[in-house]
């Protein structure tokens, strides 16, 4: 299982693989402080346009299944994508940073829920962490105390050594 299965979930609608991917993610050797403090899973949100095109958010599917395995609730409404961005697939690391800068926010009502919390941000794949970092910045600005990351796979970035 690797990037092929991520692609199948993300672009080909292979919903059935989300549970197995989450099961494997649940086996992560979480640091003790993260296990003790984490209160919820937060999926990386898609833009309304991309979710309409795809019909689903693969990160939310993973987070929902992961939550069932590790006993954490899913907070889908505390982080939103405030603007549509280009796909990151073929962008350089610098372009990725610029592409997602300011693309995420926390709705006003979610600030009370987030205040002082330790949340786990869930995505399918990490390449340069630009998206995860932009999401974490928005969550921290919105009141989260700590943001940990959980992804299924890591993809090589442009410029990575083979």
N, CA, C and O of each residue as an XYZ file, in Angstrom:
648
protein
N       0.844     -1.177      0.000
C       0.000      0.000      0.000
C       0.886      1.235      0.000
O       1.858      1.290      0.752
N       0.580      2.199     -0.804
C       1.398      3.402     -0.865
C       0.689      4.481     -1.635
O      -0.516      4.694     -1.497
N       1.482      5.169     -2.466
C       0.907      6.300     -3.200
C      -0.156      5.867     -4.193
O      -1.069      6.637     -4.489
N      -0.056      4.638     -4.719
C      -1.069      4.147     -5.648
C      -2.446      4.090     -5.018
O      -3.443      4.448     -5.645
N      -2.497      3.634     -3.764
C      -3.775      3.540     -3.080
C      -4.286      4.936     -2.708
O      -5.496      5.165     -2.692
N      -3.387      5.857     -2.412
C      -3.793      7.243     -2.155
C      -4.453      7.811     -3.407
O      -5.514      8.432     -3.336
N      -3.818      7.593     -4.544
C      -4.369      8.066     -5.823
C      -5.740      7.438     -6.079
O      -6.662      8.116     -6.532
N      -5.869      6.152     -5.792
C      -7.137      5.464     -6.022
C      -8.246      6.047     -5.153
O      -9.372      6.214     -5.622
N      -7.948      6.354     -3.908
C      -8.944      6.962     -3.033
C      -9.261      8.383     -3.486
O     -10.425      8.771     -3.586
N      -8.215      9.148     -3.758
C      -8.357     10.572     -4.041
C      -9.035     10.852     -5.387
O      -9.875     11.747     -5.484
N      -8.679     10.101     -6.405
C      -9.145     10.435     -7.756
C     -10.051      9.396     -8.404
O     -10.769      9.711     -9.353
N     -10.026      8.161     -7.905
C     -10.789      7.095     -8.564
C     -11.992      6.617     -7.762
O     -12.693      5.698     -8.185
N     -12.239      7.236     -6.602
C     -13.415      6.879     -5.823
C     -13.365      5.515     -5.163
O     -14.410      4.903     -4.940
N     -12.193      5.032     -4.851
C     -12.059      3.733     -4.169
C     -12.273      3.948     -2.671
O     -11.325      3.889     -1.888
N     -13.508      4.194     -2.283
C     -13.829      4.523     -0.893
C     -13.459      3.407      0.067
O     -13.101      3.665      1.216
N     -13.544      2.179     -0.393
C     -13.285      1.030      0.460
C     -11.887      0.982      1.041
O     -11.671      0.347      2.074
N     -10.934      1.640      0.400
C      -9.562      1.583      0.919
C      -9.348      2.515      2.101
O      -8.358      2.367      2.818
N     -10.238      3.467      2.327
C     -10.059      4.432      3.418
C      -9.983      3.737      4.769
O      -9.171      4.120      5.612
N     -10.804      2.730      4.990
C     -10.792      2.014      6.260
C      -9.479      1.306      6.508
O      -8.944      1.356      7.615
N      -8.957      0.647      5.491
C      -7.670     -0.055      5.649
C      -6.522      0.936      5.821
O      -5.603      0.697      6.604
N      -6.576      2.038      5.098
C      -5.549      3.070      5.275
C      -5.582      3.608      6.707
O      -4.540      3.781      7.339
N      -6.790      3.868      7.208
C      -6.940      4.385      8.575
C      -6.479      3.353      9.603
O      -5.883      3.714     10.618
N      -6.749      2.081      9.348
C      -6.308      1.029     10.271
C      -4.793      1.045     10.398
O      -4.247      0.905     11.493
N      -4.132      1.217      9.282
C      -2.661      1.287      9.303
C      -2.181      2.570      9.988
O      -1.187      2.555     10.714
N      -2.886      3.674      9.757
C      -2.524      4.928     10.431
C      -2.705      4.801     11.943
O      -1.939      5.381     12.713
N      -3.715      4.046     12.367
C      -3.993      3.878     13.795
C      -2.851      3.154     14.509
O      -2.712      3.260     15.728
N      -2.045      2.425     13.760
C      -0.916      1.706     14.359
C       0.292      2.598     14.584
O       1.325      2.132     15.063
N       0.173      3.889     14.241
C       1.280      4.809     14.493
C       1.689      4.740     15.962
O       0.843      4.602     16.845
N       2.958      4.833     16.206
C       3.457      4.850     17.575
C       3.396      6.290     18.071
O       4.402      6.999     18.066
N       2.207      6.718     18.500
C       1.982      8.078     18.934
C       2.795      8.351     20.189
O       2.821      7.508     21.086
N       3.453      9.485     20.286
C       4.111      9.854     21.544
C       3.072      9.908     22.673
O       1.913     10.255     22.446
N       3.496      9.565     23.867
C       2.593      9.486     25.014
C       1.833     10.794     25.239
O       0.632     10.769     25.509
N       2.516     11.936     25.132
C       1.828     13.205     25.362
C       0.743     13.452     24.319
O      -0.300     14.023     24.637
N       0.976     13.031     23.087
C      -0.043     13.196     22.043
C      -1.226     12.292     22.359
O      -2.374     12.730     22.280
N      -0.965     11.036     22.716
C      -2.063     10.112     23.062
C      -2.891     10.655     24.226
O      -4.116     10.536     24.234
N      -2.224     11.243     25.194
C      -2.921     11.727     26.388
C      -3.692     13.021     26.151
O      -4.743     13.227     26.757
N      -3.194     13.890     25.287
C      -3.764     15.233     25.142
C      -4.704     15.420     23.960
O      -5.553     16.311     23.992
N      -4.575     14.614     22.928
C      -5.375     14.853     21.719
C      -6.857     14.719     22.026
O      -7.283     13.808     22.737
N      -7.630     15.641     21.478
C      -9.063     15.640     21.760
C      -9.927     15.380     20.526
O     -11.086     14.985     20.657
N      -9.377     15.596     19.337
C     -10.194     15.415     18.134
C      -9.301     15.337     16.903
O      -8.138     15.740     16.922
N      -9.884     14.804     15.837
C      -9.238     14.754     14.528
C      -9.864     15.826     13.652
O     -11.080     16.017     13.659
N      -9.019     16.526     12.893
C      -9.474     17.585     11.992
C      -8.963     17.264     10.587
O      -7.752     17.258     10.367
N      -9.850     17.000      9.641
C      -9.392     16.720      8.279
C      -9.005     18.004      7.540
O      -9.571     19.069      7.785
N      -8.048     17.886      6.646
C      -7.706     19.010      5.773
C      -8.907     19.241      4.848
O      -9.316     18.328      4.131
N      -9.472     20.443      4.856
C     -10.656     20.685      4.034
C     -10.316     20.912      2.559
O      -9.248     21.420      2.215
N     -11.245     20.525      1.716
C     -11.153     20.826      0.283
C     -11.925     22.112      0.015
O     -12.771     22.523      0.810
N     -11.624     22.733     -1.106
C     -12.454     23.871     -1.511
C     -13.825     23.325     -1.918
O     -13.957     22.158     -2.286
N     -14.827     24.178     -1.847
C     -16.168     23.748     -2.243
C     -16.165     23.243     -3.690
O     -16.834     22.263     -4.019
N     -15.407     23.922     -4.538
C     -15.338     23.527     -5.946
C     -14.751     22.126     -6.096
O     -15.300     21.295     -6.820
N     -13.640     21.864     -5.417
C     -12.983     20.560     -5.553
C     -13.825     19.450     -4.934
O     -13.887     18.342     -5.466
N     -14.467     19.747     -3.817
C     -15.310     18.719     -3.204
C     -16.524     18.427     -4.083
O     -16.971     17.283     -4.168
N     -17.054     19.454     -4.733
C     -18.170     19.249     -5.662
C     -17.724     18.381     -6.837
O     -18.445     17.469     -7.242
N     -16.534     18.660     -7.390
C     -16.004     17.875     -8.513
C     -15.788     16.421     -8.121
O     -16.163     15.506     -8.854
N     -15.181     16.217     -6.958
C     -14.799     14.879     -6.499
C     -15.980     14.143     -5.872
O     -16.102     12.922     -5.980
N     -16.845     14.916     -5.214
C     -17.988     14.311     -4.550
C     -17.729     13.919     -3.106
O     -18.638     13.431     -2.435
N     -16.529     14.117     -2.614
C     -16.158     13.732     -1.254
C     -14.806     14.345     -0.921
O     -14.088     14.830     -1.796
N     -14.477     14.311      0.367
C     -13.172     14.759      0.844
C     -12.448     13.528      1.379
O     -12.850     12.970      2.400
N     -11.401     13.107      0.711
C     -10.686     11.889      1.098
C     -10.048     12.016      2.483
O      -9.945     11.023      3.203
N      -9.625     13.203      2.861
C      -9.038     13.397      4.186
C     -10.091     13.219      5.275
O      -9.803     12.670      6.339
N     -11.303     13.680      5.013
C     -12.392     13.496      5.974
C     -12.745     12.015      6.094
O     -13.035     11.530      7.187
N     -12.720     11.302      4.978
C     -12.995      9.861      5.031
C     -11.951      9.147      5.884
O     -12.287      8.294      6.706
N     -10.687      9.500      5.683
C      -9.613      8.899      6.478
C      -9.757      9.258      7.956
O      -9.630      8.394      8.823
N     -10.020     10.526      8.240
C     -10.140     10.983      9.617
C     -11.314     10.300     10.321
O     -11.205      9.914     11.485
N     -12.418     10.156      9.623
C     -13.600      9.505     10.210
C     -13.267      8.060     10.582
O     -13.574      7.606     11.685
N     -12.638      7.347      9.656
C     -12.280      5.952      9.919
C     -11.212      5.856     11.010
O     -11.283      4.979     11.870
N     -10.229      6.749     10.980
C      -9.182      6.754     11.999
C      -9.790      7.009     13.379
O      -9.398      6.377     14.360
N     -10.730      7.921     13.450
C     -11.393      8.209     14.716
C     -12.073      6.991     15.314
O     -12.078      6.813     16.532
N     -12.646      6.151     14.461
C     -13.277      4.923     14.944
C     -12.235      3.977     15.544
O     -12.503      3.298     16.535
N     -11.063      3.938     14.946
C     -10.006      3.048     15.452
C      -9.381      3.545     16.751
O      -9.054      2.742     17.625
N      -9.212      4.848     16.887
C      -8.490      5.361     18.058
C      -9.395      6.076     19.054
O      -8.917      6.614     20.053
N     -10.696      6.083     18.788
C     -11.652      6.619     19.743
C     -11.648      8.121     19.887
O     -11.798      8.639     20.994
N     -11.480      8.831     18.782
C     -11.512     10.292     18.826
C     -12.617     10.823     17.921
O     -12.898     10.237     16.875
N     -13.249     11.937     18.319
C     -14.273     12.535     17.461
C     -13.652     13.263     16.273
O     -12.478     13.633     16.278
N     -14.476     13.448     15.274
C     -14.087     14.189     14.074
C     -14.675     15.594     14.170
O     -15.881     15.763     14.346
N     -13.805     16.599     14.052
C     -14.260     17.992     14.039
C     -14.096     18.511     12.612
O     -13.053     19.058     12.256
N     -15.131     18.335     11.807
C     -15.063     18.751     10.394
C     -15.346     20.224     10.186
O     -15.051     20.757      9.117
N     -15.907     20.897     11.177
C     -16.350     22.273     10.959
C     -15.463     23.322     11.622
O     -15.824     24.498     11.646
N     -14.305     22.922     12.165
C     -13.447     23.913     12.822
C     -12.394     24.516     11.893
O     -11.740     25.500     12.240
N     -12.237     23.926     10.726
C     -11.256     24.421      9.752
C     -11.912     24.432      8.382
O     -12.493     23.433      7.957
N     -11.817     25.563      7.692
C     -12.410     25.680      6.358
C     -11.367     26.219      5.381
O     -10.423     26.912      5.760
N     -11.570     25.882      4.140
C     -10.737     26.456      3.084
C     -11.453     27.710      2.627
O     -12.581     27.644      2.140
N     -10.806     28.843      2.783
C     -11.462     30.110      2.492
C     -11.308     30.534      1.035
O     -11.978     31.460      0.577
N     -10.428     29.856      0.315
C     -10.326     30.119     -1.127
C      -9.827     28.872     -1.839
O      -9.085     28.062     -1.282
N     -10.252     28.747     -3.073
C      -9.825     27.627     -3.918
C      -8.351     27.820     -4.275
O      -7.911     28.944     -4.517
N      -7.592     26.729     -4.306
C      -6.181     26.779     -4.685
C      -5.927     25.817     -5.831
O      -6.687     24.874     -6.052
N      -4.846     26.071     -6.553
C      -4.437     25.141     -7.604
C      -4.029     23.826     -6.956
O      -3.645     23.798     -5.786
N      -4.110     22.746     -7.707
C      -3.612     21.474     -7.205
C      -2.111     21.612     -6.948
O      -1.400     22.273     -7.706
N      -1.643     20.987     -5.884
C      -0.238     21.097     -5.487
C       0.656     20.115     -6.264
O       1.882     20.207     -6.194
N       0.061     19.202     -6.984
C       0.761     18.061     -7.564
C       2.047     18.411     -8.297
O       3.059     17.738     -8.102
N       2.038     19.424     -9.120
C       3.206     19.719     -9.944
C       3.921     21.016     -9.554
O       4.693     21.564    -10.341
N       3.666     21.495     -8.358
C       4.274     22.752     -7.926
C       5.584     22.518     -7.185
O       5.768     21.493     -6.529
N       6.483     23.479     -7.300
C       7.741     23.429     -6.546
C       7.438     23.708     -5.080
O       6.364     24.220     -4.765
N       8.359     23.385     -4.178
C       8.108     23.678     -2.766
C       7.751     25.141     -2.497
O       6.833     25.411     -1.722
N       8.443     26.074     -3.109
C       8.131     27.489     -2.916
C       6.762     27.857     -3.450
O       6.030     28.627     -2.828
N       6.413     27.299     -4.616
C       5.093     27.554     -5.192
C       3.985     26.968     -4.315
O       2.907     27.550     -4.193
N       4.257     25.826     -3.714
C       3.281     25.202     -2.811
C       2.982     26.124     -1.627
O       1.825     26.317     -1.254
N       4.035     26.685     -1.047
C       3.851     27.599      0.089
C       2.979     28.789     -0.302
O       2.036     29.142      0.407
N       3.306     29.402     -1.441
C       2.541     30.564     -1.900
C       1.097     30.176     -2.229
O       0.169     30.939     -1.961
N       0.914     29.005     -2.801
C      -0.406     28.551     -3.221
C      -1.377     28.412     -2.044
O      -2.551     28.761     -2.171
N      -0.903     27.910     -0.906
C      -1.801     27.661      0.228
C      -1.742     28.735      1.310
O      -2.489     28.675      2.287
N      -0.866     29.706      1.143
C      -0.768     30.775      2.138
C      -2.106     31.496      2.273
O      -2.640     32.014      1.292
N      -2.636     31.526      3.470
C      -3.904     32.209      3.717
C      -5.126     31.506      3.167
O      -6.201     32.103      3.105
N      -4.991     30.249      2.765
C      -6.111     29.529      2.151
C      -7.050     28.890      3.166
O      -8.111     28.391      2.791
N      -6.679     28.896      4.448
C      -7.477     28.219      5.467
C      -7.849     29.184      6.587
O      -7.137     30.151      6.856
N      -8.966     28.907      7.226
C      -9.397     29.730      8.337
C     -10.258     28.947      9.302
O     -10.676     27.824      9.020
N     -10.518     29.555     10.442
C     -11.354     28.960     11.479
C     -12.587     29.843     11.623
O     -12.461     31.033     11.913
N     -13.774     29.281     11.424
C     -14.994     30.072     11.608
C     -15.103     30.582     13.042
O     -14.637     29.924     13.972
N     -15.709     31.736     13.221
C     -15.822     32.354     14.543
C     -16.385     31.434     15.610
O     -15.878     31.408     16.732
N     -17.426     30.678     15.282
C     -18.061     29.796     16.262
C     -17.131     28.674     16.704
O     -17.288     28.143     17.803
N     -16.173     28.307     15.874
C     -15.261     27.195     16.196
C     -14.165     27.608     17.169
O     -13.511     26.747     17.758
N     -13.956     28.881     17.342
C     -12.869     29.352     18.216
C     -13.047     28.889     19.661
O     -12.067     28.545     20.322
N     -14.263     28.878     20.150
C     -14.509     28.400     21.515
C     -14.214     26.912     21.645
O     -13.686     26.465     22.663
N     -14.552     26.155     20.625
C     -14.304     24.711     20.638
C     -12.798     24.443     20.604
O     -12.308     23.568     21.318
N     -12.076     25.179     19.791
C     -10.634     24.966     19.617
C      -9.790     25.473     20.785
O      -8.701     24.953     21.031
N     -10.271     26.462     21.490
C      -9.462     27.153     22.511
C      -8.742     26.170     23.434
O      -9.377     25.411     24.166
N      -7.394     26.194     23.388
C      -6.553     25.392     24.273
C      -6.453     23.924     23.939
O      -5.849     23.161     24.692
N      -7.030     23.508     22.829
C      -7.076     22.078     22.512
C      -5.834     21.590     21.765
O      -5.092     22.370     21.169
N      -5.639     20.286     21.820
C      -4.617     19.590     21.040
C      -5.383     18.756     20.021
O      -6.054     17.786     20.376
N      -5.278     19.141     18.753
C      -5.983     18.427     17.686
C      -4.979     17.739     16.778
O      -3.814     18.127     16.692
N      -5.468     16.700     16.099
C      -4.647     15.974     15.128
C      -5.201     16.271     13.741
O      -6.346     15.942     13.431
N      -4.384     16.887     12.925
C      -4.731     17.238     11.555
C      -4.475     16.021     10.666
O      -3.381     15.459     10.683
N      -5.477     15.618      9.894
C      -5.381     14.396      9.091
C      -5.415     14.728      7.607
O      -6.277     15.475      7.144
N      -4.461     14.159      6.864
C      -4.435     14.286      5.404
C      -4.004     12.955      4.813
O      -3.471     12.097      5.517
N      -4.237     12.788      3.526
C      -3.872     11.527      2.889
C      -2.371     11.407      2.641
O      -1.785     10.341      2.828
N      -1.761     12.502      2.223
C      -0.350     12.437      1.847
C       0.334     13.764      2.183
O      -0.279     14.828      2.101
N       1.599     13.687      2.559
C       2.404     14.884      2.790
C       3.551     14.876      1.782
O       4.176     13.844      1.539
N       3.809     16.025      1.213
C       4.943     16.167      0.299
C       5.930     17.149      0.914
O       7.005     16.750      1.361
N       5.574     18.424      0.940
C       6.450     19.437      1.556
C       5.900     19.912      2.892
O       6.574     20.662      3.599
N       4.704     19.498      3.251
C       3.972     19.919      4.448
C       3.431     21.346      4.338
O       2.985     21.902      5.341
N       3.457     21.946      3.165
C       2.939     23.306      2.999
C       1.458     23.388      3.373
O       1.049     24.312      4.076
N       0.659     22.437      2.914
C      -0.768     22.440      3.227
C      -0.984     22.210      4.716
O      -1.754     22.935      5.347
N      -0.320     21.217      5.281
C      -0.464     20.930      6.706
C      -0.047     22.136      7.551
O      -0.724     22.487      8.517
N       1.054     22.758      7.186
C       1.533     23.916      7.952
C       0.571     25.098      7.854
O       0.353     25.805      8.838
N      -0.004     25.312      6.676
C      -0.974     26.400      6.516
C      -2.233     26.115      7.339
O      -2.805     27.023      7.942
N      -2.660     24.849      7.359
C      -3.817     24.468      8.173
C      -3.512     24.646      9.656
O      -4.332     25.179     10.404
N      -2.332     24.199     10.079
C      -1.946     24.308     11.484
C      -1.877     25.769     11.919
O      -2.289     26.109     13.028
N      -1.362     26.622     11.056
C      -1.287     28.044     11.381
C      -2.690     28.605     11.611
O      -2.914     29.359     12.558
N      -3.624     28.237     10.747
C      -5.001     28.706     10.906
C      -5.616     28.160     12.191
O      -6.308     28.892     12.899
N      -5.377     26.888     12.502
C      -5.915     26.288     13.728
C      -5.344     26.966     14.973
O      -6.071     27.238     15.929
N      -4.047     27.234     14.954
C      -3.423     27.922     16.103
C      -3.936     29.353     16.227
O      -4.205     29.824     17.332
N      -4.072     30.042     15.101
C      -4.653     31.390     15.126
C      -6.086     31.355     15.659
O      -6.567     32.318     16.256
N      -6.759     30.214     15.427
C      -8.138     30.049     15.878
C      -8.272     29.560     17.310
O      -9.386     29.393     17.807
N      -7.138     29.326     17.984
C      -7.207     28.961     19.391
C      -6.633     27.627     19.785
O      -6.482     27.362     20.977
N      -6.303     26.763     18.823
C      -5.711     25.468     19.185
C      -4.360     25.701     19.861
O      -3.610     26.598     19.477
N      -4.061     24.890     20.862
C      -2.791     25.006     21.577
C      -1.703     24.198     20.887
O      -0.561     24.643     20.771
N      -2.073     22.995     20.427
C      -1.119     22.107     19.747
C      -1.821     21.468     18.561
O      -2.992     21.099     18.647
N      -1.091     21.338     17.442
C      -1.597     20.631     16.275
C      -0.571     19.563     15.910
O       0.575     19.876     15.587
N      -0.992     18.301     15.965
C      -0.161     17.192     15.500
C      -0.652     16.791     14.112
O      -1.788     17.086     13.742
N       0.203     16.120     13.347
C      -0.163     15.705     11.989
C      -0.207     14.183     11.904
O       0.590     13.491     12.537
N      -1.156     13.670     11.108
C      -1.198     12.252     10.768
C      -1.530     12.148      9.289
O      -2.571     12.630      8.843
N      -0.642     11.519      8.532
C      -0.889     11.282      7.108
C      -0.637      9.812      6.810
O       0.071      9.123      7.544
N      -1.227      9.352      5.728
C      -1.030      7.961      5.340
C       0.310      7.759      4.637
O       0.990      6.760      4.869
N       0.688      8.701      3.781
C       1.884      8.506      2.958
C       2.684      9.793      2.842
O       2.211     10.882      3.168
N       3.910      9.631      2.368
C       4.758     10.766      2.045
C       5.161     10.624      0.588
O       5.647      9.576      0.163
N       4.956     11.681     -0.165
C       5.337     11.698     -1.578
C       6.604     12.520     -1.729
O       6.796     13.501     -1.010
N       7.459     12.136     -2.644
C       8.651     12.957     -2.878
C       8.269     14.296     -3.495
O       7.396     14.371     -4.360
N       8.934     15.345     -3.038
C       8.716     16.681     -3.589
C       9.643     16.880     -4.772
O      10.661     16.197     -4.894
N       9.290     17.819     -5.647
C      10.196     18.180     -6.732
C      11.514     18.622     -6.114
O      11.518     19.448     -5.201
N      12.600     18.105     -6.579
C      13.889     18.460     -6.044
C      14.414     17.499     -4.983
O      15.591     17.560     -4.628
N      13.546     16.596     -4.461
C      14.025     15.578     -3.513
C      15.014     14.663     -4.201
O      14.875     14.364     -5.387
N      16.004     14.223     -3.463
C      16.948     13.234     -4.010
C      16.286     11.873     -4.045
O      15.508     11.527     -3.156
N      16.589     11.121     -5.048
C      16.033      9.765     -5.168
C      16.828      8.813     -4.336
O      16.522      7.621     -4.300
